[in-house]
């Protein structure tokens, strides 16, 4: 921990750049107390680690501070100094007795109160949700920032994201979604934006790296997703996913494969219109190609040109799959208003761009043409070639 109080009530914050001689003098003439529990703490001034306070052996305040890594201590120190340089009113290691929570930094911006949590360790889902909800219910805007060491970049624009990573997903003032990460060693933010899942774990995204001193807190909340999405990369990763999905089969995949084979479909021969990238597919944990296949089977497959498709029908069929646990919704603690029907209707918007359906009004589509299902690899390649020559340019994934 970086803050303590003296027995005379003076607050000592080690985020300020005290020199060692000053701190040695303080240690020789003062006694220090934990601002949370009031127990005695020791000022540690070693040469190898960051200057910090630590509870004495046998203390009862372990829950709050003693599991901290030096990376966490250094990260929150840098973030606190970053806010201070911008003249942002902030308090390091602020303990709110009313809610019994201690954000790493509490700061105020435009009369709104923020709780910044720099998270270095993996914590259980229920703990993350409880802390987030507690902040929201008590007037805080939670700002969770992930330690960049948790990033698993597989290729230039392909990243592996677990459920834990998605807990950090938030919305900017412009309505774009991003995951903020920070690396104290490099003093860089890594902002993951334009995230489009290919599978449950892998996603295409744009990773923006910004030095700490080059970004203002205002800009941090104004991230936009104006991005030239690469459909060729998408289709390449999608084909790779479907190949592995069909090759390494678990019980849930067996059920999916059995259903599509029963309907004379083959995942290796899906048309390009099944498995389209959808910007808000982050709301759904099930891979896009899977939930779009279900929409094809349940809604589109038996429609003839000019048949009516209502949003009510689409929603009903989608929720039936959810109830049967064939479609899973992603847990997004900081995105309370994330509606899984939004990406579904976004997908139908893509189908409208491709001339498969036509929107008649806010709640009704009309079928325009049936999807052509390839029967051979050659037919699939021909369909893909036609798609990229004629239709791919119509899709606006991020705009």
N, C-alpha and C positions, 0 to 999 in steps of 0.2 A: 504494500500500500504506500501511497505517496503523500498522504495527509495525516496529521496528528495535531493534538492540542496540548499546550503546556498546562501545568497545574494552575497557572494564573489565567488560563482561558485564551491565550494567544494561539492562533492557528498557524501551523507551519506546513507549507505546501512545497514539496520537493520538485514540482514541475517547473518552478522558477529555478534559474541557473545559479544556485548557491555554489560558492567554491568550497572545497573540502575543509579548509582552515576555519571558515565561518561555522560550518556544521560541527566540526570537532569542538569548537568553543561552546556551541549550543549544547552539545551532548554532555560536556563537562559541567555545565551550570544549570541545566534544566532536566526535568522529568517529563516524559511524554505519555499521553493517554490516547487510546483509540476513541475517535469521535462517535463510534457506533455503540460500543459496549462499556466504555469508560475504563477498561483494564489498562494496565501498564504495557507500553510497547517500547521496543528498543530501536534506536536509530543505527542502521547498518551502513557502514562506510567502507566497504571492501574495495579492492582495486579491480576485481574481476567482474563484479556485478553492479547494476544500477543502484545508486543510493536509494534506500527505502526504509520504511518502518516495518517491524515484524512483532507479532505478539510473542510474549514470553511463553516458554514451554508450559503446557498445562492450561492455557487460556481457553475460554469457552466461545470465542468469536471466530472459530475456524471457518464456519460456513461462508463468511463474507470475503475473507482476504487470503487465507493461507494456501489455497490451491492455485494462486496466481503464478503464471510463468513470467520470467523476466521479459519475454517478448510482449506479453500482454501489458505489463507495467510500462515498458518503453513506448508501445503503440499508443496507449491512452495519454501518456505524457505528451507525445508529439501532436496528437489530435487536439489536446487542450491548448497547447501553445499556438497551434494553427488558428483556432477560434479566437484566442486572445489577440493575435496579430491583426485580426479583422475587427477588433473592438466589439466583439460579440460578448454580451454578458453571460458568463459561464461559471460553473462551480464544479471542480474536480471531486469525484467520489462523494457526491451529494447523497446523504441518507435521508430519505423521506420517512419519518417515523409514522406518519399517518397510514402509509400503505406498506411499510416494512420492506421497502426495496431501495437499492442503491445503484442507480445507473452510474456508469463510469464517468459520464459528464452530463450535467443538466445545463442546458443553455436556453436563452430566450431570443427569438427572432420574430420581428413584426408582431410583438405582443402575444406570440404563441410559445408555449413551453415544450421543449424537446427533451427526451431522454435518450442519450446516445449510449449504445452498448457496443463495445468492440469485443467481438467474440472469437476467442482463440481455440477453445475446446468444443468438442461436440457435446451438446446437452440433449436430454430426452425431449421428444415432441411436446409432451404435456407440460414440461417446465417452461419451454419457449412460449407456448400458447398462454399459459397462466400469467407469465410476466408481461407479455404483450397486452393481454386483455386488461390486466390491472393498471397498466399505464394509461390505456385508452379510456377506461372508466373513471380515471382520476385527473383528466385534463391534460395529459401528456401526449405528444406525438412521438411514438417510438422510432428511433433511427438505429437499426441494427446494421453493423458493419462487420463483415467476415474477414478474418485473418487470411491474407492471400496465400498462405502456405497450403490451404485446403483446395486450391484450384488444381484441377487435373486437365490440362490442355493437351488434347490428343493430336490435333493438327492446327494449322493456322486459324481456321474458323470453326473447329469442332471441339467441343468440351464435354467432359463427363460431369453430370450434375446429379447428385443424390437428392432425396427428399429434404435432407437437412439444408442443402444449398438453397432450395426453393423457399425455405422459411424466410430468407433475407430479401426476397423479391418485393419491390415496392414500386409505387407509381410516382412519376415526376409531376410537376405542376402542369406540364403539357399533355399528360395522359399516357405517356410512354412508360414502359416497364423496364426496370433494371435491377441488377444485384450489385451493391457496392462492396468492394473489397479493399483492404489496405495492407501494404507491406512496410513495416517499420524499418527493415534493413535498407531498403532502397528509397524509402520515403516517397512511395508512389501509390496513388489510387489506381485500382484496376476496376473499371466499370463495365459490367457485362450487360449489353443491351441488344435489342433486336433478336431476342432468344426464341428460337423455333425448335421444339423437340422433334427429333427423328424417332427416338425410341423412349422407353421409360427413363433411361439414364443419359443417353447422348443427345446433344442439341447443337445445331448450328447457331452461332452468335457472333456479334461484333464485340471485340474486346478493346476498350479505349484505355490507354495507360497515360496518366497525367501526374506529373510531379506535384507533391503536396503544396509547394509554394506557388504553383501556377493555376490553382483553382480556388475560387471563392465559394463560400457556403451557398450563396444564391445560385451560382451556376450548377452546383451539385444537385439542386432540386429542379433544374430546367433541362435535364437530359431529354433529347428528342430521339426518335427512331427513324429519321430520314436516312434511308439505307438502301443501297442497290443490292437487292437480294440475288444470290447466285443460284438459279434453278438447276443448273447442270450439277453443281456440287450436291444440291438437295437430292436429285434423282440418283446420283451415284451412291450416296449414303443410304437412301431408301432401299435400293436394290440389295446393298450389302446387308441391311437389317433383315429384309424378307428372306434372303438366302439362309442366314443363320437362324432365323425364327423357324423356318421349315425344317432345318437340319437338326437343331438341338431342341427337342420338344419336351415341355413339361405338361402337367395335367391340365392347366388352364389353356395352353396352346392347343392341346389335343381337342378340346371342346370347340375352339374356334376353327381349327382345320377341318374337323369332322363336318361342321356346319357348312363351310364354304365348298368342300368337296361334294357334299350332298346337293348343293345348288350348282354343281358343274362349274365351279370356279377353281382357279389355281393361283396361289399367291405370287408365284413367279411370273404369271401372265396377266397380272392386273393391268387395266388400262391406265394411262397417265392421269386421268381424272379422279382416280381413287388413290389417295395418298398425296393430296395437295398441301403445300405449306400454308399454315394459317397462323397469323401473328398472335392471336390470343389462345392458341392451343395449349399454352402454358397452364391454363386453368384446368386442363384435363390430364390426368396422369397416364391414362391408356394411350399408347402411341397413335398418332393421327391416322395412319393407314388402317388401323384396326377399327376405330370408331367410325371412320368414313365408310369402311366396308359394311358395317352394321347398318348405316344409314342407306347405303345402296340396297341391301337386302330387304330392309323393312319399309323403305319409302319409295325408292326410285325404280327398282327392278321391274315392278309390275305396272308402272305408269305408261300409258300411251301418250303420244303427242296430243296436246290440248287438255289433258287431264289436270285437275286441280290438286295442288298440294298446299295444305294449310300449315301455318306455324304451329297450330294446336296439334296436328297429326305428327309433325316432326318432333315436337316436345314430348308427346305421349310415348312415341316409340323409343326415343332416347332415354327417357326416365325408366321405361320397362327394362332396358338393358342395365341401367344403373341398379335397379332393385335386384336384378339377378346377379349383380356383382360382375357383370361382363364388361362394364365400363366403370372405371374408378376416377373420382374427382380428386384433384391435387389439394393438399392442405397448404393454405397460404395465409398464415396468421396476420400479416400486415395488409392483406387485401380482402377486407371483410365483405366488400361488394362484388367480388368476382363471381360472375354468373356463368356456369358452364354452357348455357344455351347461346351465349354471345359468340364463341368460336364456331358453334354449329351453324348459326345463321351467317357468320362470316364465310363459312365454307359454301353455303348456298349462294352467297354473293359472288364467289368465284365461279360457281357453276353458271350463274347468270352471265358473267363476263364471257364464258366459253360457249354460250348459246344453248346450254342444256336445259335451263329453265328460264322463265321470264317472271319478274316480279310484277304482279298486278296491283298490289297495294301493300300496306305495312304488314298484313297478316296472311297474305295469299300469294303463292307462286303458281305458275302454269308450266307444265312440262312442254318442252319444245322438240326435243329429240331424245332417242334412247341412247344410252352408252353402248358402244361397240366393244364387246369382250373379245380380246385376241384368243385364238385357239392354238397358236404355235408361236415359237420364239421369233420366227420371221415376221408374223403378223404383229407381234408386240413391238419389234424394232421399227417396223414401218409406221405403227401408230405413234411411237415416241418421236420419230423423225418428223411426222406431220405436226405433232404437237409443238415441237420446238421451232418449226418453221413458221407456223401459222398462229398458234394460240398462246405460247408462253409469254409473248410480249403484252398480252392483254391483262395478265395478272399483276395487280398492284398489292404486294404483300405489306409493305410499309410505305405509308404516304402521309 
